[in-house]
Protein backbone atom coordinates (compact mmCIF):
# COMPACT_ATOMS: atom_id res chain seq x y z
CA UNK A 1 0.00 0.00 0.00
CA UNK A 2 1.27 3.54 -0.75
CA UNK A 3 1.92 5.79 2.24
CA UNK A 4 -1.01 7.99 3.25
CA UNK A 5 -1.02 11.78 2.95
CA UNK A 6 1.69 12.06 0.32
CA UNK A 7 2.61 15.64 -0.52
CA UNK A 8 2.10 17.04 -4.03
CA UNK A 9 5.87 17.00 -4.52
CA UNK A 10 6.01 13.29 -3.59
CA UNK A 11 3.15 12.50 -5.97
CA UNK A 12 4.83 14.40 -8.81
CA UNK A 13 8.11 12.60 -8.09
CA UNK A 14 6.44 9.18 -8.13
CA UNK A 15 4.57 9.90 -11.34
CA UNK A 16 7.70 11.26 -13.01
CA UNK A 17 9.75 8.18 -12.04
CA UNK A 18 7.02 5.85 -13.31
CA UNK A 19 6.62 7.78 -16.54
CA UNK A 20 10.38 7.70 -17.16
CA UNK A 21 10.39 3.92 -16.72
CA UNK A 22 7.42 3.46 -19.05
CA UNK A 23 9.01 5.79 -21.62
CA UNK A 24 12.35 3.94 -21.60
CA UNK A 25 10.85 1.29 -23.88
CA UNK A 26 10.53 3.87 -26.67
CA UNK A 27 13.51 5.08 -28.70
CA UNK A 28 12.41 8.71 -29.00
CA UNK A 29 10.66 10.95 -26.47
CA UNK A 30 9.73 13.32 -29.30
CA UNK A 31 7.98 10.54 -31.20
CA UNK A 32 6.35 9.23 -28.02
CA UNK A 33 4.97 12.65 -27.08
CA UNK A 34 3.56 12.99 -30.62
CA UNK A 35 1.83 9.61 -30.31
CA UNK A 36 0.32 10.76 -27.03
CA UNK A 37 -0.68 14.15 -28.41
CA UNK A 38 1.25 15.94 -25.67
CA UNK A 39 3.59 18.89 -26.18
CA UNK A 40 7.20 17.71 -25.84
CA UNK A 41 8.09 20.45 -23.36
CA UNK A 42 5.08 19.61 -21.20
CA UNK A 43 5.91 15.89 -21.39
CA UNK A 44 9.42 16.64 -20.15
CA UNK A 45 7.88 18.47 -17.18
CA UNK A 46 5.91 15.32 -16.33
CA UNK A 47 9.08 13.23 -16.66
CA UNK A 48 11.04 15.50 -14.34
CA UNK A 49 8.25 15.60 -11.74
CA UNK A 50 7.66 19.31 -12.19
CA UNK A 51 3.93 19.02 -12.90
CA UNK A 52 0.89 16.72 -13.08
CA UNK A 53 -1.18 16.06 -16.19
CA UNK A 54 -4.80 17.13 -16.29
CA UNK A 55 -7.29 14.30 -15.64
CA UNK A 56 -8.04 13.85 -19.35
CA UNK A 57 -4.33 13.76 -20.21
CA UNK A 58 -3.65 11.32 -17.36
CA UNK A 59 -6.40 9.06 -18.72
CA UNK A 60 -4.77 9.20 -22.17
CA UNK A 61 -1.34 8.31 -20.73
CA UNK A 62 -2.75 5.43 -18.67
CA UNK A 63 -4.65 4.03 -21.68
CA UNK A 64 -1.55 4.26 -23.89
CA UNK A 65 0.75 2.46 -21.43
CA UNK A 66 -1.99 0.08 -20.21
CA UNK A 67 -1.70 1.10 -16.56
CA UNK A 68 -4.12 2.77 -14.17
CA UNK A 69 -4.07 5.93 -12.06
CA UNK A 70 -1.98 4.19 -9.39
CA UNK A 71 1.02 5.49 -11.36
CA UNK A 72 0.53 8.59 -9.20
CA UNK A 73 0.90 6.59 -5.99
CA UNK A 74 2.92 3.38 -6.44
CA UNK A 75 6.04 2.23 -8.32
CA UNK A 76 5.01 0.93 -11.71
CA UNK A 77 6.79 -2.40 -11.04
CA UNK A 78 4.48 -3.01 -8.07
CA UNK A 79 1.45 -2.22 -10.21
CA UNK A 80 2.66 -4.58 -12.95
CA UNK A 81 3.23 -7.39 -10.43
CA UNK A 82 -0.26 -6.98 -9.04
CA UNK A 83 -1.77 -7.04 -12.53
CA UNK A 84 0.34 -9.90 -13.91
CA UNK A 85 -1.59 -13.12 -14.57
CA UNK A 86 1.64 -15.06 -13.93
CA UNK A 87 1.71 -13.79 -10.36
CA UNK A 88 -1.93 -14.55 -9.64
CA UNK A 89 -2.68 -17.03 -6.83
CA UNK A 90 -4.03 -19.45 -9.44
CA UNK A 91 -0.66 -19.75 -11.25
CA UNK A 92 1.82 -18.82 -8.52
CA UNK A 93 2.92 -22.40 -7.75
CA UNK A 94 2.89 -23.42 -11.41
CA UNK A 95 3.87 -21.06 -14.24
CA UNK A 96 5.09 -18.23 -11.99
CA UNK A 97 7.38 -20.58 -10.04
CA UNK A 98 9.47 -21.07 -13.19
CA UNK A 99 9.63 -17.36 -14.00
CA UNK A 100 11.56 -16.33 -10.89
CA UNK A 101 14.82 -17.16 -9.19
CA UNK A 102 16.88 -18.16 -12.24
CA UNK A 103 20.51 -18.04 -11.10
CA UNK A 104 23.19 -16.42 -13.31
CA UNK A 105 25.18 -19.66 -13.40
CA UNK A 106 22.28 -21.22 -15.33
CA UNK A 107 21.99 -18.30 -17.77
CA UNK A 108 24.32 -15.29 -17.30
CA UNK A 109 23.31 -11.71 -18.01
CA UNK A 110 24.70 -10.37 -21.26
CA UNK A 111 24.66 -10.76 -25.04
CA UNK A 112 23.90 -14.02 -26.85
CA UNK A 113 24.41 -14.98 -30.48
CA UNK A 114 21.80 -17.44 -31.75
CA UNK A 115 21.39 -19.51 -34.90
CA UNK A 116 18.50 -21.53 -36.27
CA UNK A 117 17.06 -22.61 -39.59
CA UNK A 118 14.57 -20.21 -41.16
CA UNK A 119 10.96 -21.20 -40.59
CA UNK A 120 10.01 -20.19 -44.13
CA UNK A 121 13.11 -20.98 -46.26
CA UNK A 122 14.61 -24.43 -45.78
CA UNK A 123 18.04 -23.55 -47.20
CA UNK A 124 18.44 -20.36 -45.15
CA UNK A 125 19.56 -19.93 -41.54
CA UNK A 126 18.98 -17.04 -39.14
CA UNK A 127 21.78 -15.38 -37.18
CA UNK A 128 20.60 -13.08 -34.40
CA UNK A 129 21.55 -11.31 -31.19
CA UNK A 130 19.65 -11.00 -27.91
CA UNK A 131 20.39 -9.35 -24.59
CA UNK A 132 19.47 -11.19 -21.36
CA UNK A 133 19.05 -9.25 -18.13
CA UNK A 134 17.49 -9.52 -14.68
CA UNK A 135 14.97 -7.18 -13.13
CA UNK A 136 13.81 -7.83 -9.59
CA UNK A 137 13.56 -11.64 -9.43
CA UNK A 138 12.74 -12.28 -13.10
CA UNK A 139 14.91 -12.80 -16.18
CA UNK A 140 14.08 -11.14 -19.50
CA UNK A 141 15.51 -10.87 -22.99
CA UNK A 142 15.31 -8.34 -25.78
CA UNK A 143 16.33 -8.29 -29.43
CA UNK A 144 15.48 -7.11 -32.93
CA UNK A 145 14.41 -8.92 -36.09
CA UNK A 146 16.67 -8.22 -39.06
CA UNK A 147 15.57 -5.59 -41.56
CA UNK A 148 15.66 -8.16 -44.38
CA UNK A 149 13.39 -10.57 -42.50
CA UNK A 150 10.83 -7.82 -41.97
CA UNK A 151 11.02 -6.77 -45.62
CA UNK A 152 10.28 -10.31 -46.80
CA UNK A 153 7.16 -10.36 -44.64
CA UNK A 154 6.02 -6.98 -45.95
CA UNK A 155 6.33 -5.47 -42.46
CA UNK A 156 7.71 -2.09 -41.31
CA UNK A 157 11.46 -2.07 -40.76
CA UNK A 158 11.87 0.65 -38.13
CA UNK A 159 13.32 -0.38 -34.76
CA UNK A 160 10.02 -0.23 -32.88
CA UNK A 161 8.40 -2.71 -35.30
CA UNK A 162 11.43 -5.05 -35.28
CA UNK A 163 11.82 -5.23 -31.49
CA UNK A 164 10.89 -8.39 -29.60
CA UNK A 165 10.94 -9.13 -25.88
CA UNK A 166 10.50 -12.23 -23.78
CA UNK A 167 10.68 -13.86 -20.40
CA UNK A 168 12.94 -16.74 -19.35
CA UNK A 169 11.45 -19.58 -17.28
CA UNK A 170 13.39 -22.41 -15.69
CA UNK A 171 12.58 -26.07 -16.20
CA UNK A 172 14.02 -29.17 -14.54
CA UNK A 173 16.69 -29.72 -17.20
CA UNK A 174 16.95 -26.33 -18.88
CA UNK A 175 14.85 -23.26 -19.49
CA UNK A 176 12.26 -21.91 -21.90
CA UNK A 177 11.86 -18.56 -23.64
CA UNK A 178 8.46 -17.01 -24.30
CA UNK A 179 8.97 -14.22 -26.84
CA UNK A 180 6.62 -11.82 -28.62
CA UNK A 181 6.83 -8.81 -30.85
CA UNK A 182 5.05 -5.64 -29.77
CA UNK A 183 1.31 -6.07 -29.15
CA UNK A 184 1.89 -9.85 -29.33
CA UNK A 185 1.89 -9.54 -33.13
CA UNK A 186 3.83 -12.82 -33.35
CA UNK A 187 5.11 -15.17 -30.66
CA UNK A 188 7.57 -18.02 -30.32
CA UNK A 189 8.50 -20.65 -27.75
CA UNK A 190 12.01 -22.03 -27.29
CA UNK A 191 13.52 -24.70 -25.06
CA UNK A 192 17.28 -24.70 -24.38
CA UNK A 193 19.67 -26.92 -22.45
CA UNK A 194 23.36 -26.34 -21.77
CA UNK A 195 25.83 -28.47 -23.71
CA UNK A 196 29.46 -29.26 -22.99
CA UNK A 197 31.87 -26.78 -24.58
CA UNK A 198 35.33 -25.39 -23.86
CA UNK A 199 34.01 -22.23 -22.19
CA UNK A 200 30.67 -23.73 -21.08
CA UNK A 201 28.90 -21.02 -23.06
CA UNK A 202 26.59 -22.93 -25.42
CA UNK A 203 22.96 -24.01 -25.18
CA UNK A 204 21.00 -26.04 -27.72
CA UNK A 205 17.33 -26.84 -28.09
CA UNK A 206 14.52 -25.90 -30.40
CA UNK A 207 12.25 -22.99 -31.31
CA UNK A 208 8.63 -23.09 -32.43
CA UNK A 209 6.44 -20.45 -34.02
CA UNK A 210 2.75 -19.90 -33.43
CA UNK A 211 1.10 -20.41 -36.82
CA UNK A 212 -1.81 -22.54 -38.08
CA UNK A 213 -1.19 -26.06 -39.38
CA UNK A 214 -1.97 -24.81 -42.88
CA UNK A 215 0.85 -22.23 -42.87
CA UNK A 216 3.75 -23.09 -45.20
CA UNK A 217 7.21 -23.77 -43.80
CA UNK A 218 8.47 -25.17 -40.53
CA UNK A 219 6.79 -24.79 -37.17
CA UNK A 220 9.78 -26.08 -35.13
CA UNK A 221 13.54 -26.21 -35.66
CA UNK A 222 16.78 -26.58 -33.68
CA UNK A 223 18.25 -23.48 -32.05
CA UNK A 224 21.71 -22.70 -30.68
CA UNK A 225 22.53 -19.94 -28.18
CA UNK A 226 26.11 -18.79 -27.52
CA UNK A 227 26.97 -16.47 -24.62
CA UNK A 228 29.23 -13.60 -25.76
CA UNK A 229 29.65 -11.69 -22.51
CA UNK A 230 28.59 -8.24 -21.37
CA UNK A 231 30.72 -6.00 -23.57
CA UNK A 232 28.98 -4.09 -26.34
CA UNK A 233 32.27 -4.27 -28.26
CA UNK A 234 31.90 -8.06 -28.58
CA UNK A 235 28.23 -7.86 -29.57
CA UNK A 236 28.50 -5.22 -32.30
CA UNK A 237 29.99 -7.50 -35.00
CA UNK A 238 27.15 -9.98 -34.43
CA UNK A 239 24.55 -7.20 -34.60
CA UNK A 240 26.00 -6.03 -37.92
CA UNK A 241 26.04 -9.56 -39.37
CA UNK A 242 22.55 -10.50 -38.10
CA UNK A 243 20.12 -11.74 -40.70
CA UNK A 244 20.08 -14.55 -43.25
CA UNK A 245 22.94 -17.02 -43.78
CA UNK A 246 23.65 -20.01 -45.97
CA UNK A 247 24.59 -23.30 -44.33
CA UNK A 248 28.22 -22.81 -45.39
CA UNK A 249 28.33 -19.51 -43.47
CA UNK A 250 27.36 -21.04 -40.10
CA UNK A 251 30.00 -20.97 -37.39
CA UNK A 252 31.52 -24.48 -37.05
CA UNK A 253 30.23 -25.28 -33.56
CA UNK A 254 26.83 -23.78 -34.34
CA UNK A 255 26.64 -26.01 -37.41
CA UNK A 256 27.64 -29.06 -35.38
CA UNK A 257 24.90 -28.43 -32.81
CA UNK A 258 22.23 -27.51 -35.36
CA UNK A 259 22.83 -30.72 -37.36
CA UNK A 260 21.46 -29.14 -40.57
CA UNK A 261 21.56 -32.49 -42.42
CA UNK A 262 19.41 -34.22 -39.81
CA UNK A 263 15.65 -33.48 -39.96
CA UNK A 264 14.23 -32.11 -36.72
CA UNK A 265 11.31 -34.03 -35.27
C-alpha positions, 0 to 999 in steps of 0.5 A: 500500500502507498503511504497515506497523505503524500505531498504534491511533490512526492506525488509528482516525483512518483509519477515522473519516475514511473513515466520515465520507466514506461518511456524507456521502452521507446527510442524517442521521447519526441515521437512518443509525445507525438503519439500521445498528443502531448507537447514535448516540453510539457511531457518533459515536465511530467518526466522531471516531476515538475507538474501533473497532467490534467485528468483527461491527459492522465487518462490518455497516458494510462490508456496508452501504457496500459496502466491505471491511475496508481502510477501517481501513488505506487512504483510501476513495477508493483502495479505490474506485479499486481496485474500480472496473470503469472503472479496470480494465486491461481498460477503462482505455484505453477507457471510463476514458479518457473519465471523467478529465481533463475541463477546467473550460473544457469543463464548469465546476463549479457549478449547471446548470439543465436542460430537456427534454420529459417521457418520459411526458407529451408536452405536459409539460416537465421543469425541473431543477437539478444540481450538477457538481463534480470529485473527484480527476481525475473529474467528477461531478454530483448532483441530485434528482427533483421531488416531483411526478414521484416522486408520479406514479410512486408512489415515495417522495418523501423526499430520499434516494429522489429523489437521483440521481448521475452521472459525466461522460465526455468525447467528441470533440465533447462529453461524456456523462452516465451517471446513476442513482438510488440502487441503480441503480433507474433510469438515463439516458444524455445527450449534450451539446455546447456551443452558441454563446450570449452568455455561452457557457453553454449545451449542447444534446443529448439524454437517453435512459431505460433502459426496454423497447421496450414501455414507453409514452412516449418513450425519447429527447428533446432536453435543454438545460443552462444553467450558472448559476454557483457561488452557491447564491443563483442556484440557489435559485429554480431549485430552487424552480421545479423540476418540470413545465412547459408549453411556454409556460413554457419559458425563451425560449432553452431553447425555441429549443434544444429545438425542441418543435415538431420531433420528435426522431429 
